[in-house]
Amino acid sequence: MILPEADYKKVMESMPVVCIDCLVQNDQGEFLLVKRNNEPLKNEFWLPGGRLFKHERLHDAVQRKMREELGIDVRVVRNLGFFEEFFDKTAQNAAGGFHAISFLYLVKPLGSEIQLDRQSSDWGWFRELPERLREYPSLSLGDFL
């Protein structure tokens, strides 16, 4: 279920938001990152992903977000753990900022025709992960660093 923007803002101001993020890796070992249009991390390259809906299984959210944000289907390889972030800025100007708890999934793309949604302005394949992602001890990123 998609919340109206005003209700989502109230949720962000009241509690953490559960998200999924995807480490999309191609056969050359590169990672697909998207350049964000909105806060948090506006104009930065980051992982595609987003919030989990009530009654939505994590793997279903992975598939939904990859179709919505990238226009592709993916094969889920494995869960790489979780991380949490705190942001002062949000697109909704939420009082008190934003607390996100994200489950990170390694996925392989099943297609190559990337079609970005309105949340991102650019994308690319990168050899290195964003530095802020490499800082989380709760993630199993040893194979990718």
VMD Tcl script that draws the C-alpha trace (Angstrom):
set ca {
  {0.00 0.00 0.00}
  {1.32 3.42 -0.91}
  {0.81 6.06 1.75}
  {-0.22 9.58 0.88}
  {2.80 11.90 1.16}
  {1.50 13.65 4.30}
  {0.99 10.31 6.07}
  {4.44 9.09 5.05}
  {5.95 12.28 6.45}
  {4.25 11.55 9.79}
  {5.68 8.02 9.78}
  {9.19 9.36 9.09}
  {8.83 11.82 11.94}
  {7.67 9.09 14.33}
  {9.67 5.94 13.64}
  {12.31 4.24 11.50}
  {11.35 3.21 7.98}
  {12.21 -0.31 6.81}
  {13.77 -0.42 3.35}
  {15.44 -2.75 0.90}
  {18.46 -1.75 -1.15}
  {20.01 -3.75 -3.96}
  {23.60 -4.33 -4.91}
  {23.06 -5.02 -8.61}
  {26.16 -6.76 -9.95}
  {26.85 -7.59 -13.60}
  {28.97 -10.44 -14.99}
  {32.04 -8.15 -15.05}
  {31.79 -7.60 -11.28}
  {30.59 -4.00 -11.63}
  {27.82 -2.45 -9.52}
  {24.87 -0.48 -10.86}
  {24.37 2.81 -9.02}
  {21.74 5.49 -9.63}
  {22.10 9.25 -9.22}
  {19.36 10.36 -6.84}
  {17.04 13.26 -7.65}
  {15.73 13.63 -4.10}
  {16.97 13.94 -0.55}
  {18.44 12.15 1.18}
  {21.64 11.84 -0.87}
  {20.38 14.15 -3.61}
  {22.75 14.24 -6.64}
  {24.81 11.33 -5.27}
  {25.20 7.89 -6.79}
  {23.64 5.27 -4.55}
  {22.00 1.87 -4.60}
  {18.54 1.43 -6.05}
  {15.92 0.52 -3.49}
  {13.27 1.91 -1.22}
  {10.74 1.26 1.48}
  {9.03 -2.00 2.26}
  {5.24 -2.02 2.21}
  {3.11 -3.61 4.92}
  {2.45 -7.31 4.15}
  {5.14 -7.29 1.45}
  {7.85 -9.93 1.68}
  {11.43 -8.72 1.36}
  {12.09 -10.67 -1.85}
  {8.89 -9.31 -3.38}
  {9.99 -5.76 -2.47}
  {13.33 -6.40 -4.19}
  {11.57 -7.40 -7.42}
  {9.11 -4.49 -7.21}
  {11.77 -1.85 -6.58}
  {14.03 -3.11 -9.38}
  {11.12 -3.05 -11.83}
  {10.00 0.41 -10.64}
  {13.41 2.08 -10.46}
  {15.35 0.27 -13.19}
  {12.74 -1.40 -15.38}
  {14.38 -4.83 -15.03}
  {13.80 -8.15 -13.36}
  {16.54 -9.56 -11.17}
  {17.64 -12.84 -9.64}
  {18.17 -12.57 -5.90}
  {21.53 -14.12 -5.02}
  {21.58 -13.53 -1.26}
  {20.97 -11.18 1.61}
  {24.14 -9.28 2.57}
  {22.87 -8.04 5.93}
  {21.43 -4.75 7.06}
  {22.51 -1.19 7.73}
  {20.87 1.85 9.17}
  {21.27 5.49 8.34}
  {20.21 8.80 9.81}
  {19.62 11.78 7.51}
  {18.88 15.39 8.37}
  {17.34 16.16 4.98}
  {14.34 14.47 3.38}
  {12.34 15.25 0.26}
  {9.32 15.69 2.55}
  {11.13 18.03 5.01}
  {10.34 15.64 7.87}
  {10.95 17.18 11.28}
  {13.78 15.36 12.99}
  {15.11 13.88 9.73}
  {14.93 10.30 8.56}
  {15.97 7.00 10.14}
  {16.13 4.14 7.63}
  {16.85 0.48 8.35}
  {17.81 -1.22 5.08}
  {18.18 -4.86 4.18}
  {20.80 -5.21 1.46}
  {20.43 -7.82 -1.28}
  {22.92 -8.93 -3.89}
  {21.05 -9.33 -7.18}
  {21.92 -10.17 -10.78}
  {20.09 -8.34 -13.57}
  {18.03 -10.49 -15.93}
  {17.91 -7.73 -18.53}
  {20.17 -4.96 -19.79}
  {17.67 -2.30 -20.87}
  {17.72 0.10 -17.89}
  {14.77 2.51 -17.71}
  {15.01 4.91 -14.79}
  {11.96 6.22 -13.00}
  {11.61 9.86 -11.84}
  {13.65 9.23 -8.68}
  {16.97 9.10 -10.54}
  {18.62 11.22 -13.22}
  {21.47 8.93 -14.26}
  {22.96 5.50 -13.73}
  {26.16 3.66 -14.37}
  {28.27 0.60 -13.71}
  {30.96 1.16 -11.09}
  {33.93 -0.93 -9.95}
  {33.78 0.35 -6.35}
  {30.94 0.64 -3.89}
  {30.09 4.01 -2.35}
  {32.42 4.73 0.57}
  {29.58 5.20 3.07}
  {28.32 1.67 2.31}
  {31.74 0.15 2.99}
  {31.66 1.55 6.54}
  {28.89 -0.72 7.89}
  {30.17 -3.67 9.96}
  {26.70 -5.31 9.82}
  {27.15 -6.03 6.10}
  {28.87 -9.04 4.54}
  {30.74 -7.12 1.83}
  {34.10 -8.86 2.09}
  {33.86 -10.38 -1.39}
  {33.15 -6.98 -2.96}
  {35.75 -4.72 -1.40}
}
mol new
graphics top color blue
foreach p $ca { graphics top sphere $p radius 0.5 }
foreach p [lrange $ca 0 end-1] q [lrange $ca 1 end] { graphics top cylinder $p $q radius 0.2 }
display resetview
